[in-house]
């Protein structure tokens, strides 16, 4: 469910509104609270396995929306000809940190 949520999250974003979404701190905070809230409430779904799966899906959908908006917000500050290089460097940094 986690991977499916991570896949679906960014698909919900309207590409034409990414600029506006990435600067909307309330929206980002709402999605972060959704992520934390779903995991905070997860123990309450112990008797309802389907509810737990929905919470995990929703949590990771929200977290990847925040990730997509954060990545967009970072990359929009670079000239167009450097975006690919910066994106690759960011990905490598994430992979190094993941290994630690």
N, CA, C and O of each residue as an XYZ file, in Angstrom:
400
protein
N       0.815     -1.181      0.000
C       0.000      0.000      0.000
C       0.865      1.253      0.000
O       0.528      2.263     -0.619
N       1.976      1.167      0.700
C       2.852      2.330      0.785
C       3.324      2.759     -0.595
O       3.260      3.940     -0.936
N       3.792      1.818     -1.380
C       4.303      2.150     -2.718
C       3.199      2.678     -3.620
O       3.434      3.579     -4.425
N       2.016      2.135     -3.496
C       0.896      2.607     -4.296
C       0.539      4.042     -3.919
O       0.240      4.854     -4.794
N       0.567      4.356     -2.642
C       0.323      5.724     -2.186
C       1.390      6.677     -2.685
O       1.091      7.807     -3.070
N       2.638      6.221     -2.678
C       3.730      7.052     -3.167
C       3.597      7.311     -4.657
O       3.971      8.380     -5.140
N       3.076      6.359     -5.373
C       2.882      6.514     -6.809
C       1.721      7.452     -7.110
O       1.821      8.302     -7.995
N       0.634      7.305     -6.389
C      -0.578      8.077     -6.681
C      -0.508      9.534     -6.208
O      -1.146     10.401     -6.805
N       0.240      9.809     -5.167
C       0.294     11.164     -4.620
C       0.587     12.241     -5.649
O      -0.230     13.144     -5.831
N       1.719     12.178     -6.325
C       2.035     13.223     -7.298
C       1.081     13.267     -8.486
O       0.963     14.301     -9.143
N       0.405     12.170     -8.768
C      -0.540     12.153     -9.885
C      -1.763     13.022     -9.610
O      -2.475     13.396    -10.541
N      -2.015     13.348     -8.343
C      -3.153     14.182     -7.995
C      -2.889     15.671     -8.216
O      -3.820     16.476     -8.211
N      -1.634     16.031     -8.407
C      -1.288     17.441     -8.576
C      -1.546     17.904    -10.002
O      -1.211     17.207    -10.960
N      -2.135     19.068    -10.137
C      -2.356     19.683    -11.444
C      -1.056     20.384    -11.856
O      -0.616     21.325    -11.195
N      -0.454     19.926    -12.936
C       0.852     20.451    -13.354
C       0.824     21.947    -13.611
O       1.833     22.619    -13.395
N      -0.284     22.484    -14.059
C      -0.357     23.913    -14.355
C      -0.397     24.762    -13.079
O      -0.201     25.976    -13.134
N      -0.651     24.121    -11.934
C      -0.739     24.865    -10.675
C       0.411     24.568     -9.712
O       0.363     24.970     -8.550
N       1.436     23.873    -10.182
C       2.553     23.507     -9.305
C       3.227     24.730     -8.685
O       3.586     24.703     -7.508
N       3.400     25.787     -9.452
C       4.037     27.007     -8.947
C       3.273     27.532     -7.737
O       3.873     27.864     -6.715
N       1.975     27.604     -7.852
C       1.149     28.125     -6.758
C       1.143     27.161     -5.573
O       1.256     27.591     -4.425
N       1.013     25.870     -5.843
C       0.996     24.884     -4.773
C       2.302     24.859     -3.989
O       2.289     24.725     -2.766
N       3.423     24.985     -4.682
C       4.724     24.858     -4.006
C       5.026     26.022     -3.076
O       5.903     25.910     -2.218
N       4.324     27.130     -3.226
C       4.548     28.279     -2.341
C       3.458     28.408     -1.289
O       3.489     29.342     -0.487
N       2.498     27.497     -1.273
C       1.392     27.546     -0.329
C       1.754     26.732      0.911
O       1.584     25.513      0.938
N       2.254     27.421      1.934
C       2.705     26.726      3.142
C       1.564     26.026      3.874
O       1.775     24.978      4.484
N       0.369     26.587      3.822
C      -0.767     25.935      4.484
C      -1.084     24.592      3.839
O      -1.376     23.614      4.527
N      -1.022     24.558      2.533
C      -1.274     23.304      1.818
C      -0.220     22.254      2.178
O      -0.548     21.096      2.433
N       1.044     22.672      2.195
C       2.120     21.748      2.566
C       1.947     21.253      3.995
O       2.137     20.070      4.277
N       1.585     22.164      4.896
C       1.378     21.782      6.295
C       0.198     20.825      6.428
O       0.239     19.890      7.228
N      -0.853     21.059      5.645
C      -2.013     20.179      5.674
C      -1.627     18.751      5.259
O      -2.038     17.783      5.899
N      -0.835     18.627      4.187
C      -0.419     17.298      3.746
C       0.535     16.650      4.746
O       0.467     15.439      4.957
N       1.414     17.421      5.359
C       2.300     16.857      6.383
C       1.507     16.381      7.592
O       1.795     15.326      8.158
N       0.511     17.160      7.982
C      -0.350     16.747      9.096
C      -1.141     15.497      8.723
O      -1.397     14.644      9.572
N      -1.526     15.391      7.455
C      -2.212     14.185      6.995
C      -1.325     12.963      7.122
O      -1.785     11.895      7.525
N      -0.067     13.116      6.782
C       0.887     12.011      6.895
C       1.054     11.597      8.358
O       0.916     10.425      8.707
N       1.350     12.573      9.193
C       1.588     12.289     10.612
C       0.308     11.793     11.287
O       0.336     10.859     12.088
N      -0.806     12.431     10.951
C      -2.080     12.055     11.553
C      -2.492     10.633     11.225
O      -2.990      9.913     12.090
N      -2.288     10.226      9.991
C      -2.649      8.860      9.609
C      -1.823      7.839     10.373
O      -2.353      6.814     10.804
N      -0.539      8.102     10.544
C       0.285      7.158     11.292
C       0.005      7.231     12.790
O       0.135      6.235     13.502
N      -0.377      8.407     13.261
C      -0.722      8.553     14.682
C      -1.991      7.762     15.005
O      -2.094      7.154     16.070
N      -2.956      7.774     14.079
C      -4.223      7.089     14.300
C      -4.199      5.610     13.896
O      -5.155      4.882     14.164
N      -3.141      5.174     13.270
C      -3.058      3.798     12.786
C      -3.306      2.738     13.865
O      -3.995      1.757     13.587
N      -2.774      2.893     15.084
C      -3.040      1.869     16.110
C      -4.528      1.705     16.433
O      -4.948      0.641     16.890
N      -5.322      2.743     16.201
C      -6.749      2.650     16.489
C      -7.483      1.763     15.489
O      -8.624      1.364     15.723
N      -6.829      1.459     14.384
C      -7.463      0.625     13.360
C      -7.094     -0.852     13.517
O      -7.244     -1.630     12.574
N      -6.619     -1.240     14.686
C      -6.146     -2.614     14.896
C      -7.206     -3.657     14.567
O      -6.870     -4.717     14.038
N      -8.453     -3.395     14.858
C      -9.497     -4.363     14.589
C     -10.065     -4.278     13.176
O     -10.901     -5.091     12.781
N      -9.604     -3.294     12.429
C     -10.119     -3.048     11.080
C      -8.962     -2.977     10.087
O      -8.483     -1.884      9.784
N      -8.504     -4.119      9.575
C      -7.310     -4.131      8.722
C      -7.463     -3.278      7.457
O      -6.484     -2.696      6.989
N      -8.665     -3.197      6.904
C      -8.842     -2.389      5.696
C      -8.665     -0.901      5.990
O      -8.138     -0.151      5.168
N      -9.115     -0.486      7.178
C      -8.939      0.914      7.573
C      -7.446      1.233      7.710
O      -6.998      2.317      7.337
N      -6.693      0.290      8.241
C      -5.243      0.488      8.365
C      -4.571      0.636      7.012
O      -3.691      1.478      6.832
N      -4.990     -0.184      6.067
C      -4.421     -0.087      4.719
C      -4.747      1.256      4.075
O      -3.903      1.852      3.405
N      -5.962      1.725      4.278
C      -6.353      3.034      3.742
C      -5.530      4.142      4.391
O      -5.128      5.091      3.717
N      -5.279      4.030      5.681
C      -4.478      5.042      6.382
C      -3.045      5.056      5.875
O      -2.465      6.123      5.674
N      -2.477      3.884      5.668
C      -1.104      3.820      5.149
C      -1.054      4.389      3.739
O      -0.149      5.157      3.412
N      -2.015      4.022      2.906
C      -2.091      4.557      1.545
C      -2.199      6.081      1.579
O      -1.465      6.769      0.870
N      -3.101      6.609      2.393
C      -3.316      8.053      2.480
C      -2.080      8.776      3.010
O      -1.726      9.852      2.529
N      -1.438      8.183      3.991
C      -0.246      8.810      4.565
C       0.851      8.960      3.516
O       1.467     10.020      3.407
N       1.091      7.915      2.756
C       2.174      7.978      1.774
C       1.791      8.765      0.533
O       2.660      9.282     -0.170
N       0.527      8.857      0.266
C       0.077      9.726     -0.812
C       0.358     11.184     -0.419
O       0.866     11.962     -1.226
N       0.028     11.540      0.816
C       0.273     12.903      1.298
C       1.772     13.208      1.348
O       2.192     14.300      0.967
N       2.575     12.257      1.811
C       4.013     12.522      1.923
C       4.653     12.722      0.551
O       5.567     13.535      0.408
N       4.189     11.997     -0.444
C       4.789     12.171     -1.764
C       4.279     13.408     -2.477
O       4.954     13.917     -3.371
N       3.119     13.903     -2.112
C       2.697     15.211     -2.623
C       3.640     16.276     -2.080
O       4.087     17.149     -2.824
N       3.942     16.209     -0.796
C       4.892     17.164     -0.200
C       6.267     17.026     -0.856
O       6.918     18.029     -1.147
N       6.707     15.790     -1.088
C       8.000     15.570     -1.726
C       8.028     16.154     -3.137
O       8.999     16.806     -3.523
N       6.962     15.922     -3.907
C       6.900     16.434     -5.280
C       6.899     17.962     -5.294
O       7.580     18.579     -6.114
N       6.138     18.566     -4.390
C       6.102     20.028     -4.340
C       7.427     20.604     -3.861
O       7.867     21.647     -4.346
N       8.059     19.930     -2.915
C       9.371     20.384     -2.442
C      10.429     20.282     -3.524
O      11.251     21.185     -3.685
N      10.410     19.188     -4.265
C      11.362     19.017     -5.356
C      11.137     20.070     -6.430
O      12.093     20.651     -6.944
N       9.877     20.316     -6.769
C       9.563     21.351     -7.744
C      10.041     22.710     -7.243
O      10.646     23.477     -7.992
N       9.764     23.005     -5.968
C      10.192     24.273     -5.388
C      11.696     24.459     -5.424
O      12.182     25.573     -5.621
N      12.429     23.388     -5.236
C      13.893     23.453     -5.298
C      14.371     23.641     -6.729
O      15.205     24.505     -6.996
N      13.853     22.844     -7.643
C      14.349     22.864     -9.019
C      13.956     24.117     -9.792
O      14.632     24.481    -10.754
N      12.874     24.786     -9.387
C      12.467     25.996    -10.112
C      13.445     27.148     -9.910
O      13.401     28.137    -10.642
N      14.329     27.025     -8.919
C      15.306     28.080     -8.649
C      16.568     27.962     -9.494
O      17.446     28.821     -9.414
N      16.668     26.924    -10.293
C      17.844     26.715    -11.125
C      17.519     27.032    -12.577
O      16.381     26.874    -13.018
N      18.531     27.482    -13.318
C      18.307     27.704    -14.751
C      17.915     26.385    -15.429
O      18.313     25.306    -14.991
N      17.149     26.491    -16.478
C      16.603     25.311    -17.144
C      17.670     24.326    -17.591
O      17.449     23.115    -17.566
N      18.824     24.836    -17.999
C      19.875     23.940    -18.486
C      20.602     23.208    -17.351
O      21.399     22.310    -17.622
N      20.350     23.568    -16.103
C      20.993     22.902    -14.964
C      20.049     21.998    -14.180
O      20.492     21.289    -13.276
N      18.763     22.008    -14.506
C      17.775     21.247    -13.742
C      18.093     19.751    -13.741
O      17.995     19.107    -12.696
N      18.465     19.193    -14.875
C      18.766     17.761    -14.944
C      19.956     17.413    -14.052
O      19.933     16.397    -13.356
N      20.986     18.243    -14.068
C      22.175     17.991    -13.254
C      21.839     18.067    -11.763
O      22.249     17.206    -10.985
N      21.099     19.091    -11.375
C      20.732     19.251     -9.966
C      19.817     18.107     -9.519
O      19.948     17.600     -8.405
N      18.904     17.709    -10.382
C      18.008     16.603    -10.064
C      18.795     15.317     -9.848
O      18.523     14.570     -8.908
N      19.758     15.059    -10.705
C      20.591     13.861    -10.566
C      21.420     13.910     -9.285
O      21.560     12.900     -8.595
N      21.967     15.076     -8.968
C      22.757     15.213     -7.745
C      21.882     15.009     -6.504
O      22.311     14.391     -5.530
N      20.671     15.524     -6.548
C      19.738     15.343     -5.434
C      19.410     13.868     -5.243
O      19.397     13.368     -4.118
N      19.145     13.177     -6.345
C      18.819     11.758     -6.264
C      19.992     10.967     -5.689
O      19.803     10.084     -4.852
N      21.194     11.286     -6.140
C      22.381     10.583     -5.607
C      22.539     10.827     -4.125
O      22.851      9.908     -3.367
N      22.324     12.076     -3.705
C      22.413     12.398     -2.278
C      21.385     11.615     -1.464
O      21.684     11.143     -0.367
N      20.186     11.480     -1.999
C      19.151     10.711     -1.303
C      19.547      9.251     -1.187
O      19.317      8.631     -0.149
N      20.135      8.693     -2.229
C      20.536      7.296     -2.201
C      21.674      7.074     -1.205
O      21.716      6.044     -0.531
N      22.586      8.026     -1.110
C      23.673      7.908     -0.134
C      23.108      7.957      1.267
O      23.499      7.159      2.120
N      22.178      8.894      1.527
C      21.586      8.999      2.863
C      20.731      7.785      3.197
O      20.634      7.393      4.360
N      20.126      7.204      2.206
C      19.302      6.023      2.420
C      20.157      4.842      2.866
O      19.709      4.006      3.651
N      21.378      4.778      2.367
C      22.290      3.666      2.705
C      22.839      3.784      4.123
O      23.288      2.790      4.694
N      22.809      4.983      4.698
C      23.388      5.172      6.035
C      22.537      4.621      7.121
O      22.900      4.710      8.294
